[in-house]
Amino acid sequence: MTSILVPLADYLDSEGLATPGVDLFIAHKPSDVNEGILLREYDGSSDPELTGLYRTGFQGVFRSVAYETGVALAMQIATALTIRQKALGQVWVYECYPRSVPIPVGREASGVETFVVNFDATWRLL
């Protein structure tokens, strides 16, 4: 495994905040989901001097039928994914934090609001 997204999704599930495959998805989300979260990586690297240490940039994409609930969902997940020095399954998270407040992307023709929060994570496999 070279992705932090699965352990983060499992963590959100264990905290009762989202359910993988229902309202939480990694990399791709079904188009018919109007209320949910998509986690997707946009950057990743390993440190050549610190073997086994990874740095990953990822986005949380939040969809909701109402602006207010979309912002609230994004803020709730951003707070939950503010992690310092924690084991999540087979991963040790040194730090994970949001780099932005929820950014409104806009309303789709279907009326669904979309927001994005960018995150950074530093982690290693256990």
Chimera marker file (.cmm) of the C-alpha trace (Angstrom):
<marker_set name="trace">
<marker id="1" x="0.000" y="0.000" z="0.000" r="1" g="1" b="0" radius="0.5"/>
<marker id="2" x="1.307" y="3.438" z="-0.910" r="1" g="1" b="0" radius="0.5"/>
<marker id="3" x="-1.771" y="5.528" z="-0.221" r="1" g="1" b="0" radius="0.5"/>
<marker id="4" x="-2.960" y="7.114" z="2.982" r="1" g="1" b="0" radius="0.5"/>
<marker id="5" x="-6.519" y="7.443" z="1.714" r="1" g="1" b="0" radius="0.5"/>
<marker id="6" x="-7.747" y="3.955" z="2.676" r="1" g="1" b="0" radius="0.5"/>
<marker id="7" x="-6.652" y="4.278" z="6.329" r="1" g="1" b="0" radius="0.5"/>
<marker id="8" x="-8.186" y="7.768" z="6.470" r="1" g="1" b="0" radius="0.5"/>
<marker id="9" x="-11.468" y="6.476" z="5.028" r="1" g="1" b="0" radius="0.5"/>
<marker id="10" x="-11.447" y="3.609" z="7.538" r="1" g="1" b="0" radius="0.5"/>
<marker id="11" x="-10.843" y="6.142" z="10.314" r="1" g="1" b="0" radius="0.5"/>
<marker id="12" x="-13.804" y="8.287" z="9.222" r="1" g="1" b="0" radius="0.5"/>
<marker id="13" x="-15.916" y="5.120" z="9.137" r="1" g="1" b="0" radius="0.5"/>
<marker id="14" x="-14.786" y="4.068" z="12.635" r="1" g="1" b="0" radius="0.5"/>
<marker id="15" x="-15.678" y="7.535" z="13.936" r="1" g="1" b="0" radius="0.5"/>
<marker id="16" x="-19.168" y="7.212" z="12.450" r="1" g="1" b="0" radius="0.5"/>
<marker id="17" x="-18.678" y="10.165" z="10.117" r="1" g="1" b="0" radius="0.5"/>
<marker id="18" x="-19.026" y="8.421" z="6.746" r="1" g="1" b="0" radius="0.5"/>
<marker id="19" x="-19.411" y="4.936" z="5.270" r="1" g="1" b="0" radius="0.5"/>
<marker id="20" x="-17.126" y="3.746" z="2.448" r="1" g="1" b="0" radius="0.5"/>
<marker id="21" x="-19.099" y="2.897" z="-0.662" r="1" g="1" b="0" radius="0.5"/>
<marker id="22" x="-22.208" y="4.710" z="0.600" r="1" g="1" b="0" radius="0.5"/>
<marker id="23" x="-21.249" y="8.352" z="1.195" r="1" g="1" b="0" radius="0.5"/>
<marker id="24" x="-17.440" y="8.089" z="1.201" r="1" g="1" b="0" radius="0.5"/>
<marker id="25" x="-15.385" y="7.245" z="-1.868" r="1" g="1" b="0" radius="0.5"/>
<marker id="26" x="-11.716" y="7.109" z="-2.875" r="1" g="1" b="0" radius="0.5"/>
<marker id="27" x="-10.510" y="8.370" z="-6.272" r="1" g="1" b="0" radius="0.5"/>
<marker id="28" x="-13.913" y="8.087" z="-8.015" r="1" g="1" b="0" radius="0.5"/>
<marker id="29" x="-17.481" y="8.741" z="-6.915" r="1" g="1" b="0" radius="0.5"/>
<marker id="30" x="-20.670" y="7.543" z="-8.603" r="1" g="1" b="0" radius="0.5"/>
<marker id="31" x="-22.452" y="10.412" z="-10.347" r="1" g="1" b="0" radius="0.5"/>
<marker id="32" x="-25.758" y="9.647" z="-8.616" r="1" g="1" b="0" radius="0.5"/>
<marker id="33" x="-24.442" y="10.375" z="-5.099" r="1" g="1" b="0" radius="0.5"/>
<marker id="34" x="-25.719" y="13.820" z="-4.108" r="1" g="1" b="0" radius="0.5"/>
<marker id="35" x="-24.568" y="13.796" z="-0.462" r="1" g="1" b="0" radius="0.5"/>
<marker id="36" x="-21.073" y="12.506" z="0.102" r="1" g="1" b="0" radius="0.5"/>
<marker id="37" x="-17.320" y="12.762" z="0.254" r="1" g="1" b="0" radius="0.5"/>
<marker id="38" x="-14.639" y="11.942" z="-2.291" r="1" g="1" b="0" radius="0.5"/>
<marker id="39" x="-10.995" y="11.643" z="-1.215" r="1" g="1" b="0" radius="0.5"/>
<marker id="40" x="-8.446" y="11.915" z="-4.025" r="1" g="1" b="0" radius="0.5"/>
<marker id="41" x="-4.690" y="12.384" z="-4.131" r="1" g="1" b="0" radius="0.5"/>
<marker id="42" x="-3.140" y="15.163" z="-6.172" r="1" g="1" b="0" radius="0.5"/>
<marker id="43" x="0.473" y="15.004" z="-5.011" r="1" g="1" b="0" radius="0.5"/>
<marker id="44" x="2.759" y="12.529" z="-3.344" r="1" g="1" b="0" radius="0.5"/>
<marker id="45" x="6.421" y="12.033" z="-2.636" r="1" g="1" b="0" radius="0.5"/>
<marker id="46" x="8.805" y="10.078" z="-0.494" r="1" g="1" b="0" radius="0.5"/>
<marker id="47" x="11.774" y="11.522" z="1.332" r="1" g="1" b="0" radius="0.5"/>
<marker id="48" x="15.058" y="10.124" z="-0.084" r="1" g="1" b="0" radius="0.5"/>
<marker id="49" x="16.844" y="10.821" z="3.205" r="1" g="1" b="0" radius="0.5"/>
<marker id="50" x="14.123" y="9.379" z="5.451" r="1" g="1" b="0" radius="0.5"/>
<marker id="51" x="13.343" y="5.982" z="3.977" r="1" g="1" b="0" radius="0.5"/>
<marker id="52" x="9.708" y="5.031" z="4.276" r="1" g="1" b="0" radius="0.5"/>
<marker id="53" x="8.393" y="8.527" z="4.996" r="1" g="1" b="0" radius="0.5"/>
<marker id="54" x="5.681" y="9.748" z="2.634" r="1" g="1" b="0" radius="0.5"/>
<marker id="55" x="4.137" y="13.141" z="2.031" r="1" g="1" b="0" radius="0.5"/>
<marker id="56" x="0.768" y="13.207" z="0.330" r="1" g="1" b="0" radius="0.5"/>
<marker id="57" x="-1.410" y="16.053" z="-0.831" r="1" g="1" b="0" radius="0.5"/>
<marker id="58" x="-5.054" y="15.148" z="-1.213" r="1" g="1" b="0" radius="0.5"/>
<marker id="59" x="-8.443" y="16.726" z="-1.609" r="1" g="1" b="0" radius="0.5"/>
<marker id="60" x="-11.712" y="16.178" z="0.092" r="1" g="1" b="0" radius="0.5"/>
<marker id="61" x="-14.526" y="16.901" z="-2.343" r="1" g="1" b="0" radius="0.5"/>
<marker id="62" x="-17.837" y="17.397" z="-0.571" r="1" g="1" b="0" radius="0.5"/>
<marker id="63" x="-21.236" y="17.311" z="-2.254" r="1" g="1" b="0" radius="0.5"/>
<marker id="64" x="-24.541" y="18.327" z="-0.721" r="1" g="1" b="0" radius="0.5"/>
<marker id="65" x="-27.948" y="19.486" z="-1.882" r="1" g="1" b="0" radius="0.5"/>
<marker id="66" x="-27.716" y="22.527" z="0.416" r="1" g="1" b="0" radius="0.5"/>
<marker id="67" x="-24.896" y="25.060" z="0.704" r="1" g="1" b="0" radius="0.5"/>
<marker id="68" x="-24.984" y="25.153" z="4.516" r="1" g="1" b="0" radius="0.5"/>
<marker id="69" x="-24.885" y="21.375" z="4.963" r="1" g="1" b="0" radius="0.5"/>
<marker id="70" x="-22.057" y="21.117" z="2.428" r="1" g="1" b="0" radius="0.5"/>
<marker id="71" x="-19.944" y="23.611" z="4.363" r="1" g="1" b="0" radius="0.5"/>
<marker id="72" x="-20.807" y="21.891" z="7.662" r="1" g="1" b="0" radius="0.5"/>
<marker id="73" x="-19.837" y="18.466" z="6.272" r="1" g="1" b="0" radius="0.5"/>
<marker id="74" x="-16.544" y="19.815" z="4.909" r="1" g="1" b="0" radius="0.5"/>
<marker id="75" x="-15.693" y="21.481" z="8.231" r="1" g="1" b="0" radius="0.5"/>
<marker id="76" x="-16.607" y="18.353" z="10.222" r="1" g="1" b="0" radius="0.5"/>
<marker id="77" x="-14.340" y="16.151" z="8.091" r="1" g="1" b="0" radius="0.5"/>
<marker id="78" x="-11.535" y="18.752" z="8.068" r="1" g="1" b="0" radius="0.5"/>
<marker id="79" x="-11.634" y="18.748" z="11.868" r="1" g="1" b="0" radius="0.5"/>
<marker id="80" x="-11.683" y="14.939" z="12.032" r="1" g="1" b="0" radius="0.5"/>
<marker id="81" x="-8.722" y="14.694" z="9.642" r="1" g="1" b="0" radius="0.5"/>
<marker id="82" x="-6.594" y="17.059" z="11.707" r="1" g="1" b="0" radius="0.5"/>
<marker id="83" x="-4.417" y="14.276" z="13.089" r="1" g="1" b="0" radius="0.5"/>
<marker id="84" x="-1.086" y="14.324" z="14.931" r="1" g="1" b="0" radius="0.5"/>
<marker id="85" x="1.010" y="11.278" z="15.901" r="1" g="1" b="0" radius="0.5"/>
<marker id="86" x="-1.596" y="8.543" z="15.492" r="1" g="1" b="0" radius="0.5"/>
<marker id="87" x="-1.684" y="4.955" z="14.273" r="1" g="1" b="0" radius="0.5"/>
<marker id="88" x="-4.448" y="4.242" z="11.769" r="1" g="1" b="0" radius="0.5"/>
<marker id="89" x="-4.404" y="0.553" z="10.930" r="1" g="1" b="0" radius="0.5"/>
<marker id="90" x="-1.079" y="-0.193" z="9.258" r="1" g="1" b="0" radius="0.5"/>
<marker id="91" x="-0.097" y="3.472" z="8.957" r="1" g="1" b="0" radius="0.5"/>
<marker id="92" x="1.528" y="5.896" z="11.375" r="1" g="1" b="0" radius="0.5"/>
<marker id="93" x="0.317" y="9.443" z="10.698" r="1" g="1" b="0" radius="0.5"/>
<marker id="94" x="2.845" y="12.053" z="11.793" r="1" g="1" b="0" radius="0.5"/>
<marker id="95" x="0.490" y="14.814" z="10.771" r="1" g="1" b="0" radius="0.5"/>
<marker id="96" x="-2.526" y="15.371" z="8.593" r="1" g="1" b="0" radius="0.5"/>
<marker id="97" x="-4.195" y="18.752" z="8.335" r="1" g="1" b="0" radius="0.5"/>
<marker id="98" x="-6.373" y="20.879" z="6.075" r="1" g="1" b="0" radius="0.5"/>
<marker id="99" x="-4.572" y="23.510" z="4.016" r="1" g="1" b="0" radius="0.5"/>
<marker id="100" x="-7.731" y="25.412" z="3.259" r="1" g="1" b="0" radius="0.5"/>
<marker id="101" x="-11.204" y="26.186" z="4.474" r="1" g="1" b="0" radius="0.5"/>
<marker id="102" x="-14.012" y="24.747" z="2.333" r="1" g="1" b="0" radius="0.5"/>
<marker id="103" x="-13.745" y="26.268" z="-1.141" r="1" g="1" b="0" radius="0.5"/>
<marker id="104" x="-17.077" y="26.474" z="-2.971" r="1" g="1" b="0" radius="0.5"/>
<marker id="105" x="-16.758" y="25.047" z="-6.476" r="1" g="1" b="0" radius="0.5"/>
<marker id="106" x="-20.313" y="25.845" z="-7.454" r="1" g="1" b="0" radius="0.5"/>
<marker id="107" x="-23.795" y="24.484" z="-7.976" r="1" g="1" b="0" radius="0.5"/>
<marker id="108" x="-24.290" y="21.799" z="-10.607" r="1" g="1" b="0" radius="0.5"/>
<marker id="109" x="-27.288" y="21.775" z="-12.935" r="1" g="1" b="0" radius="0.5"/>
<marker id="110" x="-28.788" y="19.116" z="-10.649" r="1" g="1" b="0" radius="0.5"/>
<marker id="111" x="-28.727" y="21.629" z="-7.757" r="1" g="1" b="0" radius="0.5"/>
<marker id="112" x="-25.920" y="19.874" z="-5.877" r="1" g="1" b="0" radius="0.5"/>
<marker id="113" x="-23.324" y="22.126" z="-4.218" r="1" g="1" b="0" radius="0.5"/>
<marker id="114" x="-19.654" y="21.099" z="-4.326" r="1" g="1" b="0" radius="0.5"/>
<marker id="115" x="-16.847" y="22.165" z="-1.970" r="1" g="1" b="0" radius="0.5"/>
<marker id="116" x="-13.151" y="21.273" z="-1.856" r="1" g="1" b="0" radius="0.5"/>
<marker id="117" x="-10.718" y="21.168" z="1.063" r="1" g="1" b="0" radius="0.5"/>
<marker id="118" x="-7.014" y="20.553" z="0.363" r="1" g="1" b="0" radius="0.5"/>
<marker id="119" x="-5.033" y="18.466" z="2.865" r="1" g="1" b="0" radius="0.5"/>
<marker id="120" x="-1.405" y="17.522" z="3.495" r="1" g="1" b="0" radius="0.5"/>
<marker id="121" x="-0.315" y="14.338" z="5.272" r="1" g="1" b="0" radius="0.5"/>
<marker id="122" x="3.055" y="13.014" z="6.400" r="1" g="1" b="0" radius="0.5"/>
<marker id="123" x="3.022" y="9.292" z="7.206" r="1" g="1" b="0" radius="0.5"/>
<marker id="124" x="4.771" y="5.914" z="7.071" r="1" g="1" b="0" radius="0.5"/>
<marker id="125" x="3.795" y="2.272" z="6.992" r="1" g="1" b="0" radius="0.5"/>
<marker id="126" x="4.017" y="0.368" z="10.278" r="1" g="1" b="0" radius="0.5"/>
<link id1="1" id2="2" r="1" g="1" b="0" radius="0.2"/>
<link id1="2" id2="3" r="1" g="1" b="0" radius="0.2"/>
<link id1="3" id2="4" r="1" g="1" b="0" radius="0.2"/>
<link id1="4" id2="5" r="1" g="1" b="0" radius="0.2"/>
<link id1="5" id2="6" r="1" g="1" b="0" radius="0.2"/>
<link id1="6" id2="7" r="1" g="1" b="0" radius="0.2"/>
<link id1="7" id2="8" r="1" g="1" b="0" radius="0.2"/>
<link id1="8" id2="9" r="1" g="1" b="0" radius="0.2"/>
<link id1="9" id2="10" r="1" g="1" b="0" radius="0.2"/>
<link id1="10" id2="11" r="1" g="1" b="0" radius="0.2"/>
<link id1="11" id2="12" r="1" g="1" b="0" radius="0.2"/>
<link id1="12" id2="13" r="1" g="1" b="0" radius="0.2"/>
<link id1="13" id2="14" r="1" g="1" b="0" radius="0.2"/>
<link id1="14" id2="15" r="1" g="1" b="0" radius="0.2"/>
<link id1="15" id2="16" r="1" g="1" b="0" radius="0.2"/>
<link id1="16" id2="17" r="1" g="1" b="0" radius="0.2"/>
<link id1="17" id2="18" r="1" g="1" b="0" radius="0.2"/>
<link id1="18" id2="19" r="1" g="1" b="0" radius="0.2"/>
<link id1="19" id2="20" r="1" g="1" b="0" radius="0.2"/>
<link id1="20" id2="21" r="1" g="1" b="0" radius="0.2"/>
<link id1="21" id2="22" r="1" g="1" b="0" radius="0.2"/>
<link id1="22" id2="23" r="1" g="1" b="0" radius="0.2"/>
<link id1="23" id2="24" r="1" g="1" b="0" radius="0.2"/>
<link id1="24" id2="25" r="1" g="1" b="0" radius="0.2"/>
<link id1="25" id2="26" r="1" g="1" b="0" radius="0.2"/>
<link id1="26" id2="27" r="1" g="1" b="0" radius="0.2"/>
<link id1="27" id2="28" r="1" g="1" b="0" radius="0.2"/>
<link id1="28" id2="29" r="1" g="1" b="0" radius="0.2"/>
<link id1="29" id2="30" r="1" g="1" b="0" radius="0.2"/>
<link id1="30" id2="31" r="1" g="1" b="0" radius="0.2"/>
<link id1="31" id2="32" r="1" g="1" b="0" radius="0.2"/>
<link id1="32" id2="33" r="1" g="1" b="0" radius="0.2"/>
<link id1="33" id2="34" r="1" g="1" b="0" radius="0.2"/>
<link id1="34" id2="35" r="1" g="1" b="0" radius="0.2"/>
<link id1="35" id2="36" r="1" g="1" b="0" radius="0.2"/>
<link id1="36" id2="37" r="1" g="1" b="0" radius="0.2"/>
<link id1="37" id2="38" r="1" g="1" b="0" radius="0.2"/>
<link id1="38" id2="39" r="1" g="1" b="0" radius="0.2"/>
<link id1="39" id2="40" r="1" g="1" b="0" radius="0.2"/>
<link id1="40" id2="41" r="1" g="1" b="0" radius="0.2"/>
<link id1="41" id2="42" r="1" g="1" b="0" radius="0.2"/>
<link id1="42" id2="43" r="1" g="1" b="0" radius="0.2"/>
<link id1="43" id2="44" r="1" g="1" b="0" radius="0.2"/>
<link id1="44" id2="45" r="1" g="1" b="0" radius="0.2"/>
<link id1="45" id2="46" r="1" g="1" b="0" radius="0.2"/>
<link id1="46" id2="47" r="1" g="1" b="0" radius="0.2"/>
<link id1="47" id2="48" r="1" g="1" b="0" radius="0.2"/>
<link id1="48" id2="49" r="1" g="1" b="0" radius="0.2"/>
<link id1="49" id2="50" r="1" g="1" b="0" radius="0.2"/>
<link id1="50" id2="51" r="1" g="1" b="0" radius="0.2"/>
<link id1="51" id2="52" r="1" g="1" b="0" radius="0.2"/>
<link id1="52" id2="53" r="1" g="1" b="0" radius="0.2"/>
<link id1="53" id2="54" r="1" g="1" b="0" radius="0.2"/>
<link id1="54" id2="55" r="1" g="1" b="0" radius="0.2"/>
<link id1="55" id2="56" r="1" g="1" b="0" radius="0.2"/>
<link id1="56" id2="57" r="1" g="1" b="0" radius="0.2"/>
<link id1="57" id2="58" r="1" g="1" b="0" radius="0.2"/>
<link id1="58" id2="59" r="1" g="1" b="0" radius="0.2"/>
<link id1="59" id2="60" r="1" g="1" b="0" radius="0.2"/>
<link id1="60" id2="61" r="1" g="1" b="0" radius="0.2"/>
<link id1="61" id2="62" r="1" g="1" b="0" radius="0.2"/>
<link id1="62" id2="63" r="1" g="1" b="0" radius="0.2"/>
<link id1="63" id2="64" r="1" g="1" b="0" radius="0.2"/>
<link id1="64" id2="65" r="1" g="1" b="0" radius="0.2"/>
<link id1="65" id2="66" r="1" g="1" b="0" radius="0.2"/>
<link id1="66" id2="67" r="1" g="1" b="0" radius="0.2"/>
<link id1="67" id2="68" r="1" g="1" b="0" radius="0.2"/>
<link id1="68" id2="69" r="1" g="1" b="0" radius="0.2"/>
<link id1="69" id2="70" r="1" g="1" b="0" radius="0.2"/>
<link id1="70" id2="71" r="1" g="1" b="0" radius="0.2"/>
<link id1="71" id2="72" r="1" g="1" b="0" radius="0.2"/>
<link id1="72" id2="73" r="1" g="1" b="0" radius="0.2"/>
<link id1="73" id2="74" r="1" g="1" b="0" radius="0.2"/>
<link id1="74" id2="75" r="1" g="1" b="0" radius="0.2"/>
<link id1="75" id2="76" r="1" g="1" b="0" radius="0.2"/>
<link id1="76" id2="77" r="1" g="1" b="0" radius="0.2"/>
<link id1="77" id2="78" r="1" g="1" b="0" radius="0.2"/>
<link id1="78" id2="79" r="1" g="1" b="0" radius="0.2"/>
<link id1="79" id2="80" r="1" g="1" b="0" radius="0.2"/>
<link id1="80" id2="81" r="1" g="1" b="0" radius="0.2"/>
<link id1="81" id2="82" r="1" g="1" b="0" radius="0.2"/>
<link id1="82" id2="83" r="1" g="1" b="0" radius="0.2"/>
<link id1="83" id2="84" r="1" g="1" b="0" radius="0.2"/>
<link id1="84" id2="85" r="1" g="1" b="0" radius="0.2"/>
<link id1="85" id2="86" r="1" g="1" b="0" radius="0.2"/>
<link id1="86" id2="87" r="1" g="1" b="0" radius="0.2"/>
<link id1="87" id2="88" r="1" g="1" b="0" radius="0.2"/>
<link id1="88" id2="89" r="1" g="1" b="0" radius="0.2"/>
<link id1="89" id2="90" r="1" g="1" b="0" radius="0.2"/>
<link id1="90" id2="91" r="1" g="1" b="0" radius="0.2"/>
<link id1="91" id2="92" r="1" g="1" b="0" radius="0.2"/>
<link id1="92" id2="93" r="1" g="1" b="0" radius="0.2"/>
<link id1="93" id2="94" r="1" g="1" b="0" radius="0.2"/>
<link id1="94" id2="95" r="1" g="1" b="0" radius="0.2"/>
<link id1="95" id2="96" r="1" g="1" b="0" radius="0.2"/>
<link id1="96" id2="97" r="1" g="1" b="0" radius="0.2"/>
<link id1="97" id2="98" r="1" g="1" b="0" radius="0.2"/>
<link id1="98" id2="99" r="1" g="1" b="0" radius="0.2"/>
<link id1="99" id2="100" r="1" g="1" b="0" radius="0.2"/>
<link id1="100" id2="101" r="1" g="1" b="0" radius="0.2"/>
<link id1="101" id2="102" r="1" g="1" b="0" radius="0.2"/>
<link id1="102" id2="103" r="1" g="1" b="0" radius="0.2"/>
<link id1="103" id2="104" r="1" g="1" b="0" radius="0.2"/>
<link id1="104" id2="105" r="1" g="1" b="0" radius="0.2"/>
<link id1="105" id2="106" r="1" g="1" b="0" radius="0.2"/>
<link id1="106" id2="107" r="1" g="1" b="0" radius="0.2"/>
<link id1="107" id2="108" r="1" g="1" b="0" radius="0.2"/>
<link id1="108" id2="109" r="1" g="1" b="0" radius="0.2"/>
<link id1="109" id2="110" r="1" g="1" b="0" radius="0.2"/>
<link id1="110" id2="111" r="1" g="1" b="0" radius="0.2"/>
<link id1="111" id2="112" r="1" g="1" b="0" radius="0.2"/>
<link id1="112" id2="113" r="1" g="1" b="0" radius="0.2"/>
<link id1="113" id2="114" r="1" g="1" b="0" radius="0.2"/>
<link id1="114" id2="115" r="1" g="1" b="0" radius="0.2"/>
<link id1="115" id2="116" r="1" g="1" b="0" radius="0.2"/>
<link id1="116" id2="117" r="1" g="1" b="0" radius="0.2"/>
<link id1="117" id2="118" r="1" g="1" b="0" radius="0.2"/>
<link id1="118" id2="119" r="1" g="1" b="0" radius="0.2"/>
<link id1="119" id2="120" r="1" g="1" b="0" radius="0.2"/>
<link id1="120" id2="121" r="1" g="1" b="0" radius="0.2"/>
<link id1="121" id2="122" r="1" g="1" b="0" radius="0.2"/>
<link id1="122" id2="123" r="1" g="1" b="0" radius="0.2"/>
<link id1="123" id2="124" r="1" g="1" b="0" radius="0.2"/>
<link id1="124" id2="125" r="1" g="1" b="0" radius="0.2"/>
<link id1="125" id2="126" r="1" g="1" b="0" radius="0.2"/>
</marker_set>
